[in-house]
Structures are given as C-alpha cells and as structure tokens.
Amino acid sequence: MDTPLDRLTEQFRRLPGIGIKTARKLAYYMVQQPEESVDAFIGAIRDAKAQMHFCSVCFNLSSTDPCPICSDPRRDHSIICVVETPQDVMAIERSGDYHGLYHVLHGALSPLDGVGVDDLRIKELLQRLQDTEVKEVILATDPDVEGEATALYLARLLKTAGMRVTRIARGLPMGGDIEYADEATLAGAVANRQEM
C-alpha cells in the first residue's frame, strides 16, 4: 500500500543514519504536529536549500560568499586545515582552538566507491595554495582507510611543492579508559605523544 504516510516515511528513510523504524516514528510525529509547525519545518528546509551554497574559496557551506571564516581578517591566513566535509569544519570550530582557514574536499579517495582525485576539491586546493601565502597545511581527514589514503596522497603532493604538511594527532578521548581503547587508537596516542 502506498499511502501519504508511507511516502513520508520513505523520504525520512533516505536521510543518512535513519532506519525504517526511526523514519516511521518521524513520519507519525510530523503528521500529528499543528499545521503551522509543519509549515515552519518545510519553510526552514526550503530556505536552507535556497540560501546555502559552497564558499568559492574553501567550499564550506555558507549563506555568504566568501564564507564568514574566509572573510574574517582575524583568522590566521597562513594555515589551511583540509577536511572531508562541512560537518568537519563545524566540529573543529567547536573546539575553539583553531584560528586558521579551511578547505573542504567533499569526500575522501575511495577507488572501490569510484571516488578519485578528480571527484574531490584537490585541484582547487592546489590553485588556492599558489595564490596565497600559506605556510602550513593541516590534514584533518578521518582516521579510516579512505581518510588515511587521502592524507597520504595530499602529503606527497604538497611536500613536493615545498609546503609544510602536518596531520592531526590521534589519541584517547577525554574521560576515556585506556583499557577499553582499541589497538589503533593506543598506537596513535603513543606515537603522537607530546612533551610535558
């Protein structure tokens, strides 16, 4: 049976991380909301879709171009942190400790998924580095196979151009227990230890 509720459930199910049970729960929730709440929800989606776009400098999502980070003169324009997604920018910004610029690749190298060098914003990064006085590039890709492959590829590419390239450290989360950490995390924590 293909009811309006089924169609709404299917639309929610298409969202990342949403399974059929959660999609059904969200669909039931939305149809039980007052009309003005539903209209506000639909309006927020339409506004975000119409007003958000990629910054022409860093390719982060923004409602302005260039984005507020790229256009902020207080940011350190000599450092660029390369990340996979706009969500990664927000995560690093929440830390409050990084004050440089960003470059969003929009993915990671994944030959098995058909994602190659030309599918990422690598060309734009290289062009950007030619046009600016950047002294350091921080590679902040995910610590998974695709992220590591992307970081290695970029590191080789940038080092041959004489650029200082660093990688974010890996380690234990604050409040975590060493005995429950996996081997790769512990190896990264020991390898990336700092002087005290």
C-alpha positions as a Markdown table, in Angstrom:
| # | Residue | x | y | z |
|---|---|---|---|---|
| 1 | Met | 0.0 | 0.0 | 0.0 |
| 2 | Asp | 1.3 | 3.4 | -1.0 |
| 3 | Thr | -0.2 | 5.9 | 1.4 |
| 4 | Pro | 0.9 | 9.5 | 2.0 |
| 5 | Leu | 2.3 | 8.3 | 5.4 |
| 6 | Asp | 4.3 | 5.6 | 3.5 |
| 7 | Arg | 5.7 | 8.2 | 1.1 |
| 8 | Leu | 6.7 | 10.5 | 4.0 |
| 9 | Thr | 8.3 | 7.6 | 5.8 |
| 10 | Glu | 10.3 | 6.8 | 2.7 |
| 11 | Gln | 11.5 | 10.4 | 2.4 |
| 12 | Phe | 12.8 | 10.3 | 6.0 |
| 13 | Arg | 14.4 | 6.9 | 5.4 |
| 14 | Arg | 16.5 | 8.4 | 2.7 |
| 15 | Leu | 18.3 | 10.6 | 5.2 |
| 16 | Pro | 21.7 | 9.4 | 6.4 |
| 17 | Gly | 21.6 | 7.4 | 9.5 |
| 18 | Ile | 17.8 | 7.0 | 9.6 |
| 19 | Gly | 16.5 | 3.4 | 9.5 |
| 20 | Ile | 12.9 | 2.4 | 8.8 |
| 21 | Lys | 11.8 | 2.5 | 12.5 |
| 22 | Thr | 13.1 | 6.0 | 13.0 |
| 23 | Ala | 11.7 | 7.1 | 9.7 |
| 24 | Arg | 8.3 | 5.8 | 10.6 |
| 25 | Lys | 8.5 | 7.5 | 14.0 |
| 26 | Leu | 9.4 | 10.8 | 12.4 |
| 27 | Ala | 6.6 | 10.5 | 9.8 |
| 28 | Tyr | 4.0 | 9.8 | 12.5 |
| 29 | Tyr | 5.4 | 12.7 | 14.6 |
| 30 | Met | 5.2 | 15.2 | 11.7 |
| 31 | Val | 1.6 | 14.3 | 10.7 |
| 32 | Gln | 0.5 | 14.8 | 14.3 |
| 33 | Gln | 2.0 | 18.3 | 14.5 |
| 34 | Pro | 0.0 | 21.5 | 14.1 |
| 35 | Glu | -0.2 | 22.9 | 10.5 |
| 36 | Glu | 2.0 | 25.9 | 11.5 |
| 37 | Ser | 4.7 | 23.7 | 12.9 |
| 38 | Val | 4.8 | 21.6 | 9.7 |
| 39 | Asp | 4.8 | 24.8 | 7.6 |
| 40 | Ala | 7.7 | 26.2 | 9.6 |
| 41 | Phe | 9.7 | 22.9 | 9.2 |
| 42 | Ile | 9.1 | 22.9 | 5.4 |
| 43 | Gly | 10.0 | 26.6 | 5.2 |
| 44 | Ala | 13.2 | 26.0 | 7.1 |
| 45 | Ile | 14.2 | 23.3 | 4.6 |
| 46 | Arg | 13.3 | 25.4 | 1.6 |
| 47 | Asp | 15.2 | 28.5 | 3.0 |
| 48 | Ala | 18.3 | 26.4 | 3.8 |
| 49 | Lys | 18.2 | 24.8 | 0.3 |
| 50 | Ala | 17.8 | 28.2 | -1.4 |
| 51 | Gln | 20.2 | 30.2 | 0.6 |
| 52 | Met | 23.1 | 27.9 | 1.4 |
| 53 | His | 25.8 | 27.3 | -1.1 |
| 54 | Phe | 29.5 | 26.5 | -1.3 |
| 55 | Cys | 32.0 | 29.2 | -0.5 |
| 56 | Ser | 34.0 | 29.9 | -3.6 |
| 57 | Val | 37.2 | 29.9 | -1.6 |
| 58 | Cys | 37.1 | 27.0 | 0.9 |
| 59 | Phe | 34.0 | 25.1 | -0.3 |
| 60 | Asn | 32.3 | 25.1 | 3.1 |
| 61 | Leu | 28.6 | 25.6 | 3.2 |
| 62 | Ser | 27.6 | 29.2 | 3.8 |
| 63 | Ser | 24.9 | 31.7 | 3.2 |
| 64 | Thr | 27.5 | 34.3 | 2.1 |
| 65 | Asp | 30.4 | 34.2 | -0.4 |
| 66 | Pro | 33.1 | 34.2 | 0.7 |
| 67 | Cys | 32.0 | 32.5 | 3.9 |
| 68 | Pro | 32.5 | 34.2 | 7.3 |
| 69 | Ile | 35.6 | 32.2 | 8.1 |
| 70 | Cys | 37.4 | 33.1 | 4.8 |
| 71 | Ser | 36.4 | 36.7 | 5.1 |
| 72 | Asp | 37.5 | 37.1 | 8.7 |
| 73 | Pro | 40.7 | 39.2 | 8.9 |
| 74 | Arg | 41.3 | 38.0 | 12.4 |
| 75 | Arg | 41.8 | 34.4 | 11.2 |
| 76 | Asp | 45.4 | 33.1 | 10.5 |
| 77 | His | 45.6 | 33.1 | 6.7 |
| 78 | Ser | 48.9 | 31.3 | 6.8 |
| 79 | Ile | 47.4 | 28.0 | 7.8 |
| 80 | Ile | 44.8 | 25.9 | 6.0 |
| 81 | Cys | 43.1 | 22.9 | 7.6 |
| 82 | Val | 41.9 | 20.3 | 5.0 |
| 83 | Val | 38.8 | 18.4 | 5.9 |
| 84 | Glu | 36.5 | 16.0 | 4.2 |
| 85 | Thr | 33.1 | 17.6 | 4.9 |
| 86 | Pro | 31.5 | 20.9 | 6.1 |
| 87 | Gln | 30.5 | 19.0 | 9.2 |
| 88 | Asp | 34.2 | 18.6 | 10.0 |
| 89 | Val | 34.6 | 22.3 | 9.9 |
| 90 | Met | 31.9 | 22.7 | 12.5 |
| 91 | Ala | 33.4 | 20.1 | 14.7 |
| 92 | Ile | 36.9 | 21.7 | 14.7 |
| 93 | Glu | 35.3 | 25.2 | 15.2 |
| 94 | Arg | 33.5 | 23.9 | 18.3 |
| 95 | Ser | 36.9 | 23.2 | 19.9 |
| 96 | Gly | 37.7 | 26.9 | 19.8 |
| 97 | Asp | 41.4 | 26.2 | 19.5 |
| 98 | Tyr | 41.9 | 26.5 | 15.7 |
| 99 | His | 42.0 | 30.0 | 14.2 |
| 100 | Gly | 43.2 | 29.4 | 10.6 |
| 101 | Leu | 41.3 | 28.8 | 7.4 |
| 102 | Tyr | 39.8 | 25.6 | 5.9 |
| 103 | His | 39.5 | 23.7 | 2.7 |
| 104 | Val | 36.7 | 21.2 | 2.3 |
| 105 | Leu | 37.4 | 18.3 | -0.1 |
| 106 | His | 33.8 | 17.0 | -0.1 |
| 107 | Gly | 34.8 | 13.4 | 0.4 |
| 108 | Ala | 37.9 | 11.1 | 0.5 |
| 109 | Leu | 39.6 | 9.0 | -2.0 |
| 110 | Ser | 37.8 | 5.6 | -2.3 |
| 111 | Pro | 38.6 | 3.7 | -5.5 |
| 112 | Leu | 36.1 | 0.9 | -4.5 |
| 113 | Asp | 33.3 | 3.5 | -4.4 |
| 114 | Gly | 34.5 | 5.2 | -7.6 |
| 115 | Val | 35.8 | 8.4 | -5.8 |
| 116 | Gly | 39.1 | 9.5 | -7.4 |
| 117 | Val | 41.2 | 12.6 | -7.3 |
| 118 | Asp | 39.0 | 14.5 | -9.8 |
| 119 | Asp | 36.0 | 13.9 | -7.7 |
| 120 | Leu | 37.4 | 15.9 | -4.8 |
| 121 | Arg | 38.3 | 19.6 | -4.4 |
| 122 | Ile | 42.1 | 18.9 | -4.7 |
| 123 | Lys | 42.6 | 21.0 | -7.9 |
| 124 | Glu | 41.0 | 24.0 | -6.1 |
| 125 | Leu | 43.3 | 23.4 | -3.1 |
| 126 | Leu | 46.4 | 23.4 | -5.3 |
| 127 | Gln | 45.2 | 26.6 | -7.1 |
| 128 | Arg | 44.5 | 28.2 | -3.7 |
| 129 | Leu | 48.0 | 27.4 | -2.4 |
| 130 | Gln | 49.6 | 29.1 | -5.4 |
| 131 | Asp | 47.6 | 32.3 | -4.9 |
| 132 | Thr | 48.2 | 32.8 | -1.2 |
| 133 | Glu | 51.0 | 33.0 | 1.4 |
| 134 | Val | 50.0 | 29.7 | 3.2 |
| 135 | Lys | 52.9 | 28.3 | 5.3 |
| 136 | Glu | 51.2 | 25.2 | 6.6 |
| 137 | Val | 48.5 | 22.7 | 5.5 |
| 138 | Ile | 47.0 | 20.6 | 8.3 |
| 139 | Leu | 45.5 | 17.3 | 7.0 |
| 140 | Ala | 42.4 | 16.6 | 9.1 |
| 141 | Thr | 40.8 | 13.7 | 7.2 |
| 142 | Asp | 39.1 | 10.9 | 9.0 |
| 143 | Pro | 41.3 | 8.2 | 10.6 |
| 144 | Asp | 39.8 | 5.5 | 8.4 |
| 145 | Val | 41.2 | 3.8 | 5.2 |
| 146 | Glu | 39.8 | 6.4 | 2.8 |
| 147 | Gly | 40.9 | 9.3 | 5.0 |
| 148 | Glu | 44.4 | 8.0 | 5.5 |
| 149 | Ala | 44.8 | 7.3 | 1.8 |
| 150 | Thr | 43.6 | 10.9 | 1.1 |
| 151 | Ala | 46.0 | 12.4 | 3.6 |
| 152 | Leu | 49.0 | 10.3 | 2.2 |
| 153 | Tyr | 48.2 | 11.4 | -1.3 |
| 154 | Leu | 47.9 | 15.1 | -0.3 |
| 155 | Ala | 51.0 | 14.9 | 1.8 |
| 156 | Arg | 53.1 | 13.6 | -1.1 |
| 157 | Leu | 51.6 | 16.1 | -3.5 |
| 158 | Leu | 52.1 | 19.1 | -1.2 |
| 159 | Lys | 55.6 | 18.2 | 0.1 |
| 160 | Thr | 56.9 | 18.0 | -3.5 |
| 161 | Ala | 55.7 | 21.6 | -3.8 |
| 162 | Gly | 57.7 | 22.5 | -0.7 |
| 163 | Met | 54.7 | 23.0 | 1.6 |
| 164 | Arg | 54.8 | 22.3 | 5.3 |
| 165 | Val | 52.3 | 19.5 | 5.8 |
| 166 | Thr | 51.1 | 18.3 | 9.2 |
| 167 | Arg | 48.5 | 15.7 | 10.3 |
| 168 | Ile | 46.1 | 16.0 | 13.2 |
| 169 | Ala | 47.1 | 13.8 | 16.1 |
| 170 | Arg | 45.1 | 10.7 | 17.1 |
| 171 | Gly | 44.6 | 9.5 | 20.6 |
| 172 | Leu | 42.3 | 8.8 | 23.5 |
| 173 | Pro | 39.2 | 10.9 | 24.1 |
| 174 | Met | 39.0 | 13.0 | 27.3 |
| 175 | Gly | 37.5 | 10.8 | 30.0 |
| 176 | Gly | 38.2 | 7.6 | 28.2 |
| 177 | Asp | 39.7 | 4.5 | 29.7 |
| 178 | Ile | 43.0 | 3.1 | 28.3 |
| 179 | Glu | 41.9 | -0.5 | 28.9 |
| 180 | Tyr | 38.9 | -0.1 | 26.6 |
| 181 | Ala | 40.7 | 1.7 | 23.8 |
| 182 | Asp | 41.4 | -0.3 | 20.5 |
| 183 | Glu | 44.9 | -1.0 | 19.4 |
| 184 | Ala | 45.0 | 1.5 | 16.6 |
| 185 | Thr | 43.9 | 4.3 | 18.9 |
| 186 | Leu | 46.5 | 3.4 | 21.5 |
| 187 | Ala | 49.2 | 3.2 | 18.8 |
| 188 | Gly | 48.3 | 6.6 | 17.6 |
| 189 | Ala | 48.2 | 8.0 | 21.1 |
| 190 | Val | 51.7 | 6.7 | 21.9 |
| 191 | Ala | 53.2 | 7.7 | 18.5 |
| 192 | Asn | 51.7 | 11.2 | 18.8 |
| 193 | Arg | 52.7 | 11.8 | 22.4 |
| 194 | Gln | 53.8 | 15.3 | 23.5 |
| 195 | Glu | 56.4 | 16.8 | 25.7 |
| 196 | Met | 55.1 | 17.8 | 29.1 |
